[in-house]
């Protein structure tokens, strides 16, 4: 008789299906038990630097008792109440006011969700609703970009342009179309990738007809697609094109929001404002699930002035959840009190400078980033820029042996084709010495894997 008790990992394998699940990927899984600052600790006591803020989201770092206390206090007072029209709660009201005040000057109001994909699904519905109210019911199509990631619920997955997420779940939702991204390292030809990619969006608008296009959705910095930072020409040109063709611009700031790039929200780097903005992740630093959509004044006015038979019939049970909103308010307090937005710009510059030193390695093709977001693209050789496929996974494994958790975005599924990219997004409060250690481990891991 076998009387050996199953391990926690055995029980995990038996009962839990994970995101991006395959048993081989989970064969030697790390089971996290605690976190403090920029560090995570597993059940066996091994410590790791959290080089990706888990999933780009733990902006204020791990183990913040203020957030646990905010959740507990709100749960004791009001654990849950519906926020459907006719009902509300103070944390949701205060958070909506707070985020609108921190965001772009044209924003008017917030709708709350539970995460990024739901936020983007909601943004698509806001766009379609707006155009129907404006007497243009054929404006339903959404344009996104290759390498864009907007979530993997059905419509969000159809806007996402990373085929690995789509292969086993097709067909895609109709009326979603992708164009070339502003990807300087892989831009075909010698032109400005910013102008070229914006013009590619306009070509799609003209091909489909502006009267069929509801919105263009863009991450200010493309995250899961490989930390692709656009040239400074891109967003001003794209905003002008949207205005000229009467198309809404959706900013997917799920990763870039709440200080990650050195500004509260990232389109501020290029001096433009979106019509809709989706957010999640950093709003609570991942401590509880929360996301949302900010809408501009013109969209909000259309919602507020709708006749009863055209009211905004979009809903979610946990929209405006009082506990999640209370935690978000406490999280924003921490970001403001500790100056983490400004710190992300300063310490982010240190991270970017450190990553640039890796260019001397023959397997490093491109290094890019903004604030506390960084990407290192791997190639077979620097001259041809031929994508190195499979190397990223080996680098991630070597980094894990050295105490660093990061993520690689697999290449090759363009257009244009790319190599594996190592993605970094440490917590905004990460000490400078830890930033330097991240760069050191990454350099050693690339050398060992290559």
C-alpha positions as CSV (number, residue, x, y, z in Angstrom):
1,X,0.0,0.0,0.0
2,X,1.4,3.4,-1.0
3,X,0.8,5.7,2.0
4,X,3.0,8.6,0.7
5,X,1.0,11.8,0.9
6,X,0.7,13.8,-2.4
7,X,2.7,16.9,-2.6
8,X,1.2,20.3,-3.2
9,X,2.4,20.1,-6.8
10,X,0.9,16.6,-7.2
11,X,-2.5,18.1,-6.1
12,X,-2.0,21.1,-8.4
13,X,-1.4,18.8,-11.4
14,X,-4.5,16.7,-10.5
15,X,-7.1,19.5,-10.0
16,X,-5.9,22.9,-11.4
17,X,-5.9,24.0,-15.1
18,X,-3.6,26.9,-15.5
19,X,-3.6,29.8,-18.0
20,X,-1.6,28.8,-21.2
21,X,-1.8,25.2,-19.9
22,X,0.3,22.3,-21.0
23,X,1.6,19.6,-18.5
24,X,5.1,19.8,-19.8
25,X,5.3,23.4,-19.0
26,X,4.2,22.7,-15.5
27,X,6.5,19.7,-14.8
28,X,8.8,21.7,-12.4
29,X,6.5,24.5,-11.5
30,X,7.4,27.1,-8.8
31,X,4.8,27.3,-6.1
32,X,5.0,30.8,-4.6
33,X,4.3,31.2,-0.9
34,X,5.2,34.8,-0.1
35,X,6.4,38.1,-1.5
36,X,8.2,41.2,-0.3
37,X,9.1,44.2,-2.3
38,X,10.6,43.0,-5.6
39,X,11.1,39.5,-4.3
40,X,9.1,36.3,-4.4
41,X,9.6,33.2,-2.3
42,X,8.5,29.7,-3.1
43,X,7.3,26.9,-0.8
44,X,10.8,25.5,-0.5
45,X,12.2,28.9,0.6
46,X,14.0,29.8,-2.6
47,X,13.9,33.6,-3.4
48,X,13.6,35.1,-6.8
49,X,13.7,38.6,-8.2
50,X,10.3,39.4,-9.7
51,X,11.5,40.8,-13.0
52,X,8.1,41.0,-14.6
53,X,5.9,42.3,-11.6
54,X,4.4,38.8,-11.9
55,X,2.3,39.7,-15.0
56,X,3.3,43.4,-15.5
57,X,0.9,44.3,-12.7
58,X,2.5,44.4,-9.2
59,X,3.5,48.1,-9.5
60,X,3.9,48.9,-5.8
61,X,5.6,45.6,-5.0
62,X,4.7,42.6,-2.9
63,X,3.7,42.5,0.7
64,X,2.1,45.9,1.1
65,X,0.1,45.7,4.3
66,X,-1.7,48.9,3.5
67,X,-3.6,47.1,0.7
68,X,-4.5,44.1,2.9
69,X,-5.7,46.5,5.5
70,X,-7.8,48.5,3.0
71,X,-9.4,45.3,1.8
72,X,-10.1,44.0,5.3
73,X,-11.6,47.3,6.5
74,X,-13.9,47.5,3.4
75,X,-15.0,43.9,3.8
76,X,-15.9,44.5,7.4
77,X,-18.0,47.5,6.4
78,X,-19.5,46.5,3.0
79,X,-18.1,43.4,1.3
80,X,-20.2,43.6,-1.8
81,X,-23.1,45.6,-3.2
82,X,-24.5,45.9,-6.7
83,X,-23.4,49.0,-8.7
84,X,-26.1,48.6,-11.3
85,X,-28.0,51.8,-12.1
86,X,-30.0,52.7,-9.1
87,X,-27.3,51.6,-6.7
88,X,-23.8,52.7,-5.9
89,X,-21.1,52.7,-3.2
90,X,-18.5,55.2,-2.0
91,X,-15.3,53.4,-3.0
92,X,-16.5,53.1,-6.6
93,X,-17.6,56.7,-6.7
94,X,-14.3,58.0,-5.2
95,X,-12.2,55.8,-7.5
96,X,-13.9,56.9,-10.7
97,X,-13.4,60.5,-9.7
98,X,-9.7,59.8,-8.8
99,X,-8.8,58.0,-12.0
100,X,-10.5,60.6,-14.2
101,X,-8.6,63.3,-12.5
102,X,-5.2,61.5,-13.0
103,X,-5.9,60.7,-16.7
104,X,-6.2,62.7,-19.9
105,X,-7.9,66.1,-19.8
106,X,-10.7,65.0,-22.2
107,X,-11.8,62.0,-20.0
108,X,-15.1,62.3,-18.2
109,X,-16.2,59.0,-16.5
110,X,-15.2,55.4,-15.7
111,X,-16.8,52.1,-16.1
112,X,-15.3,49.3,-14.0
113,X,-14.6,45.7,-14.9
114,X,-12.6,42.9,-13.4
115,X,-9.6,42.8,-15.7
116,X,-7.9,43.8,-19.0
117,X,-9.6,41.6,-21.5
118,X,-13.0,42.5,-20.1
119,X,-12.0,46.2,-20.3
120,X,-11.2,45.9,-24.0
121,X,-14.4,43.9,-24.7
122,X,-16.2,46.8,-23.0
123,X,-14.3,49.4,-25.0
124,X,-15.4,47.7,-28.2
125,X,-19.0,47.9,-27.0
126,X,-18.7,51.5,-26.0
127,X,-17.4,52.3,-29.5
128,X,-20.2,50.5,-31.3
129,X,-22.8,52.0,-28.9
130,X,-21.5,55.5,-29.6
131,X,-21.8,55.1,-33.4
132,X,-25.2,53.6,-33.2
133,X,-26.4,56.5,-31.1
134,X,-24.8,58.9,-33.6
135,X,-26.8,57.4,-36.4
136,X,-23.9,55.4,-38.0
137,X,-24.8,51.7,-37.2
138,X,-22.4,50.4,-39.9
139,X,-19.4,51.6,-38.0
140,X,-18.6,48.3,-36.2
141,X,-15.1,47.2,-37.3
142,X,-12.0,47.4,-35.1
143,X,-8.5,47.8,-36.4
144,X,-5.6,46.5,-34.2
145,X,-1.9,45.9,-35.0
146,X,0.2,42.8,-35.5
147,X,1.9,41.8,-32.2
148,X,-0.9,43.5,-30.3
149,X,-2.2,41.8,-27.2
150,X,-5.6,42.8,-25.9
151,X,-6.7,39.7,-24.0
152,X,-8.1,36.3,-24.9
153,X,-11.8,36.5,-24.5
154,X,-13.4,36.1,-27.9
155,X,-13.5,39.7,-29.2
156,X,-10.3,40.6,-27.4
157,X,-8.6,37.6,-28.8
158,X,-9.8,38.6,-32.3
159,X,-8.1,42.0,-31.7
160,X,-5.0,40.3,-30.4
161,X,-2.5,39.4,-33.1
162,X,-0.4,36.7,-31.7
163,X,-1.5,33.5,-33.5
164,X,-0.6,31.1,-30.6
165,X,-3.5,32.4,-28.6
166,X,-5.9,31.8,-31.5
167,X,-5.0,28.5,-33.1
168,X,-7.2,26.3,-31.1
169,X,-10.1,28.7,-30.5
170,X,-11.1,29.9,-34.0
171,X,-12.9,31.1,-35.9
172,X,-12.3,34.7,-34.9
173,X,-15.1,37.2,-34.3
174,X,-15.8,39.0,-37.6
175,X,-14.9,42.6,-38.2
176,X,-11.5,42.7,-36.6
177,X,-8.6,43.6,-38.8
178,X,-4.8,43.9,-38.2
179,X,-2.3,46.3,-39.7
180,X,1.5,46.6,-39.5
181,X,2.8,47.8,-36.1
182,X,5.3,50.7,-35.5
183,X,8.2,48.3,-35.0
184,X,11.4,50.1,-35.9
185,X,13.8,47.1,-35.6
186,X,11.7,45.0,-38.1
187,X,10.2,47.8,-40.2
188,X,10.4,46.8,-43.9
189,X,12.4,49.3,-46.0
190,X,14.2,52.4,-44.9
191,X,11.2,54.7,-44.0
192,X,10.1,56.0,-40.7
193,X,8.3,53.1,-39.0
194,X,6.0,55.6,-37.1
195,X,4.8,57.3,-40.3
196,X,4.6,54.0,-42.2
197,X,2.6,52.2,-39.6
198,X,0.2,55.1,-39.1
199,X,-0.2,55.2,-42.9
200,X,-0.8,51.4,-42.9
201,X,-3.8,52.1,-40.6
202,X,-5.1,54.7,-43.0
203,X,-4.8,52.4,-45.9
204,X,-6.9,49.9,-44.1
205,X,-9.5,52.6,-43.3
206,X,-9.7,53.5,-47.0
207,X,-9.8,49.8,-48.1
208,X,-12.7,49.0,-45.7
209,X,-14.4,52.4,-45.8
210,X,-14.3,54.9,-42.9
211,X,-18.1,54.5,-42.4
212,X,-17.5,50.8,-41.4
213,X,-14.7,51.4,-38.9
214,X,-15.7,52.1,-35.2
215,X,-12.2,52.3,-33.6
216,X,-8.5,51.6,-33.7
217,X,-7.1,50.0,-30.6
218,X,-3.4,50.4,-29.6
219,X,-1.1,49.7,-26.7
220,X,1.1,52.8,-26.3
221,X,4.0,50.3,-25.8
222,X,3.2,46.8,-27.1
223,X,3.8,44.6,-24.1
224,X,3.3,40.8,-24.6
225,X,4.1,41.3,-28.3
226,X,7.7,42.1,-27.3
227,X,7.9,45.5,-25.6
228,X,7.7,47.4,-28.9
229,X,8.1,51.2,-28.4
230,X,6.8,53.3,-31.3
231,X,8.8,56.1,-32.9
232,X,7.7,59.6,-31.7
233,X,6.0,60.2,-35.1
234,X,3.5,57.4,-34.7
235,X,0.8,58.5,-32.3
236,X,0.5,62.1,-33.4
237,X,0.0,60.9,-37.0
238,X,-2.4,58.2,-35.9
239,X,-4.5,60.6,-33.9
240,X,-4.7,63.0,-36.9
241,X,-5.8,60.1,-39.1
242,X,-8.5,59.0,-36.6
243,X,-9.8,62.6,-36.4
244,X,-9.8,63.1,-40.2
245,X,-11.8,59.9,-40.8
246,X,-14.0,60.2,-37.7
247,X,-12.8,57.0,-36.0
248,X,-12.3,56.5,-32.3
249,X,-8.9,55.8,-30.8
250,X,-8.8,53.2,-28.0
251,X,-5.7,53.3,-25.8
252,X,-5.1,49.9,-24.2
253,X,-3.2,51.0,-21.1
254,X,-3.7,47.7,-19.2
255,X,0.1,47.4,-18.9
256,X,1.3,51.0,-19.4
257,X,-1.1,52.6,-16.9
258,X,-0.5,53.7,-13.3
259,X,3.1,54.8,-13.7
260,X,4.7,51.9,-15.5
261,X,6.4,54.1,-18.2
262,X,7.2,57.1,-16.0
263,X,3.9,58.9,-16.6
264,X,0.5,58.1,-15.1
265,X,-0.7,57.0,-18.5
266,X,1.6,56.4,-21.5
267,X,0.1,58.4,-24.4
268,X,1.2,61.4,-22.4
269,X,4.7,60.7,-23.8
270,X,3.5,61.8,-27.2
271,X,1.1,64.6,-26.2
272,X,-2.1,63.0,-27.5
273,X,-5.4,61.9,-25.9
274,X,-7.5,58.8,-26.7
275,X,-11.3,58.6,-27.0
276,X,-11.5,55.5,-24.8
277,X,-8.8,54.1,-22.4
278,X,-8.8,50.6,-21.0
279,X,-7.0,49.9,-17.8
280,X,-6.4,47.1,-15.2
281,X,-3.2,45.5,-13.7
282,X,-1.5,48.4,-12.0
283,X,-4.7,50.0,-10.7
284,X,-4.6,47.6,-7.7
285,X,-1.1,46.3,-8.3
286,X,-2.7,42.9,-8.8
287,X,-3.8,42.5,-5.1
288,X,-7.4,42.1,-6.2
289,X,-9.0,41.9,-9.7
290,X,-10.1,45.3,-11.2
291,X,-10.1,47.0,-14.5
292,X,-12.1,49.5,-16.4
293,X,-12.7,51.9,-19.3
294,X,-12.4,55.6,-19.2
295,X,-14.6,57.4,-21.7
296,X,-14.2,60.9,-23.2
297,X,-16.6,63.7,-22.7
298,X,-18.2,63.3,-26.1
299,X,-18.9,59.6,-25.5
300,X,-20.1,60.2,-22.0
301,X,-22.5,62.9,-23.2
302,X,-24.0,60.4,-25.7
303,X,-24.6,57.9,-22.9
304,X,-26.1,60.5,-20.6
305,X,-28.5,61.9,-23.1
306,X,-29.7,58.6,-24.6
307,X,-33.5,57.9,-24.7
308,X,-34.6,55.0,-22.4
309,X,-35.0,52.6,-25.3
310,X,-31.3,53.2,-26.3
311,X,-29.7,53.1,-22.8
312,X,-26.3,51.6,-22.3
313,X,-27.2,47.9,-21.7
314,X,-23.8,46.6,-20.8
315,X,-23.2,45.1,-17.3
316,X,-21.1,42.9,-15.0
317,X,-22.0,41.6,-11.6
318,X,-18.7,42.8,-10.1
319,X,-18.5,46.3,-11.8
320,X,-17.7,48.8,-9.1
321,X,-16.9,46.1,-6.5
322,X,-16.5,48.1,-3.3
323,X,-13.5,46.0,-1.9
324,X,-11.6,46.1,-5.2
325,X,-12.2,49.9,-5.5
326,X,-11.1,50.5,-1.9
327,X,-7.9,48.6,-2.6
328,X,-7.3,50.6,-5.8
329,X,-7.7,53.9,-3.8
330,X,-5.1,52.7,-1.3
331,X,-2.8,51.6,-4.1
332,X,-3.0,55.0,-5.8
333,X,-2.3,56.6,-2.4
334,X,1.0,54.6,-2.2
335,X,1.9,55.5,-5.8
336,X,1.4,59.2,-5.0
337,X,2.9,59.2,-1.6
338,X,6.1,57.3,-2.6
339,X,6.5,59.2,-5.9
340,X,6.5,55.9,-7.9
341,X,5.5,57.5,-11.2
342,X,8.5,59.8,-11.0
343,X,10.7,57.0,-9.7
344,X,9.7,54.8,-12.7
345,X,11.2,57.4,-15.0
346,X,14.4,57.8,-13.0
347,X,15.0,54.1,-12.1
348,X,13.6,53.1,-15.5
349,X,16.4,55.1,-17.1
350,X,18.9,53.1,-15.1
351,X,17.2,49.9,-16.3
352,X,17.3,51.0,-19.9
353,X,20.9,52.0,-19.7
354,X,21.8,48.7,-18.1
355,X,20.0,46.7,-20.8
356,X,21.8,48.7,-23.5
357,X,25.1,47.1,-22.3
358,X,23.8,43.7,-23.5
359,X,24.0,44.8,-27.1
360,X,27.6,43.6,-27.2
361,X,26.4,40.0,-27.1
362,X,26.2,38.5,-30.6
363,X,22.7,37.0,-29.8
364,X,21.2,40.4,-28.9
365,X,19.7,42.1,-31.9
366,X,17.7,44.9,-30.3
367,X,17.2,46.5,-26.9
368,X,14.2,48.7,-26.3
369,X,12.0,50.0,-23.6
370,X,10.4,52.9,-21.8
371,X,10.4,53.5,-18.0
372,X,10.1,50.2,-16.1
373,X,9.4,48.3,-19.3
374,X,12.2,46.6,-21.2
375,X,12.7,44.2,-24.0
376,X,15.7,42.4,-25.4
377,X,15.2,40.7,-28.8
378,X,17.4,37.7,-29.6
379,X,18.8,36.9,-33.1
380,X,21.0,34.3,-34.7
381,X,23.4,37.0,-35.7
382,X,23.3,40.8,-35.6
383,X,24.1,41.4,-39.2
384,X,21.2,39.5,-40.8
385,X,18.8,40.0,-37.8
386,X,17.6,36.5,-38.4
387,X,15.2,35.6,-35.6
388,X,16.5,33.3,-32.9
389,X,13.7,31.0,-32.1
390,X,13.8,28.8,-29.0
391,X,16.7,30.7,-27.5
392,X,14.4,32.8,-25.3
393,X,13.1,29.8,-23.4
394,X,16.6,28.7,-22.6
395,X,17.5,32.2,-21.4
396,X,14.5,32.2,-19.1
397,X,15.5,28.8,-17.7
398,X,19.0,30.0,-17.1
399,X,17.7,33.2,-15.4
400,X,15.5,31.1,-13.1
401,X,18.6,29.1,-12.0
402,X,20.2,32.5,-11.1
403,X,17.2,33.8,-9.2
404,X,15.4,36.0,-11.7
405,X,11.9,35.5,-13.1
406,X,11.2,37.1,-16.5
407,X,9.2,36.1,-19.5
408,X,9.9,35.6,-23.2
409,X,7.7,36.4,-26.0
410,X,8.1,33.8,-28.7
411,X,9.0,35.2,-32.2
412,X,8.3,34.2,-35.7
413,X,4.6,34.9,-35.9
414,X,4.6,38.3,-37.7
415,X,4.4,40.1,-40.0
416,X,7.1,41.1,-39.7
417,X,8.9,37.9,-38.4
418,X,10.8,38.5,-35.2
419,X,13.1,36.7,-32.8
420,X,12.3,35.7,-29.2
421,X,12.1,38.8,-26.9
422,X,13.0,38.8,-23.2
423,X,10.5,41.0,-21.4
424,X,11.1,42.8,-18.2
425,X,8.8,45.0,-16.0
426,X,10.0,45.0,-12.4
427,X,7.9,46.6,-9.6
428,X,8.2,50.4,-9.7
429,X,9.8,50.4,-6.2
430,X,12.6,47.9,-7.1
431,X,15.9,49.1,-5.5
432,X,18.6,50.3,-7.8
433,X,20.9,47.5,-6.7
434,X,18.3,45.0,-7.7
435,X,17.9,46.7,-11.1
436,X,21.6,46.2,-11.6
437,X,21.4,42.6,-10.5
438,X,18.6,42.0,-13.0
439,X,20.8,43.2,-15.9
440,X,23.8,41.2,-14.6
441,X,21.7,37.9,-14.4
442,X,20.2,38.6,-17.8
443,X,23.6,39.0,-19.4
444,X,25.0,35.8,-17.7
445,X,21.9,33.9,-18.8
446,X,22.1,34.9,-22.4
447,X,25.7,33.9,-22.5
448,X,25.0,30.5,-20.9
449,X,22.0,29.8,-23.1
450,X,23.6,30.9,-26.4
